Amino acid sequence: MAGDVQAELQGPKNQAWKGRRTALRRAADRREIAERYLRGQRQYIIAEQMDLTPSTVCRDIQFLCKEWIKAALVDFDEAKAQELAKINQLERTYWEGWEASKEAKVTVSRERRIDGVLVTQRQEVRSGIGDPKFLAGINACIAQRCKLLGLDAPIKSQELLYDMTSWPSWALERVASGEPAHLVKAEIEQATIEGSVKMKEIEG
């Protein structure tokens, strides 16, 4: 049995063999052609040394190239899926941090005089306003996901990365609710311009 397989792989060294390869011989040829082709050997030399017609070698190389492309696409999709999972997990962590930051307590100090003595009273209260650094992290995750999926053509991902530390609370809440950061930023800028105009009118 082993001898029959070996004979089938080797095949007779004649022109008739070149036109009637079995599936087993074709697979073995393609493995060798792939090795030779990737080493940079020319097609006509492969054909001569393997006793195949140039057209057969050409067809096999075309087949191999298509298979390599398919394999590369599968690997790429798998890698992309892994990176998306990481981004999604990171975004969930940022959301948890954002919700927790809204529950964080801050110490409020008040000074008052009691019987002529200055007394400082401190009280812990919930801030109710989340830490904007978590929203910045969420925004960065969204930008990276859009970039990875190719959805950032209208708006470049770099434009989505804003410093939100000085943004008003209403703007932070709107970003947290899912409104695009670049639209909220534009509204902040517009409000700032309108406020400056009104101040000039009052001063005038």
Buried (B, 14 or more C-beta within 10 A) or exposed (E): EEEEEEEEEEBEEEEEBBEEBEEEBEEBBBEBBBEBBEEEEEBEEBBEEBBBEEEBBBEBBEBBEEEEEEEEEEEEEEEEEEEBEEBEEBBEBBBEBBEEBBEEEEEEEEEEEEEEEEEEEEEEEEBEBBBBBBBBBBBBBBBBBBBBEEEBEEBEBEEBBBEBEEBEEEBBBBBBEEEBBEEBBEEBEEEEEEEEEEEEEEEE
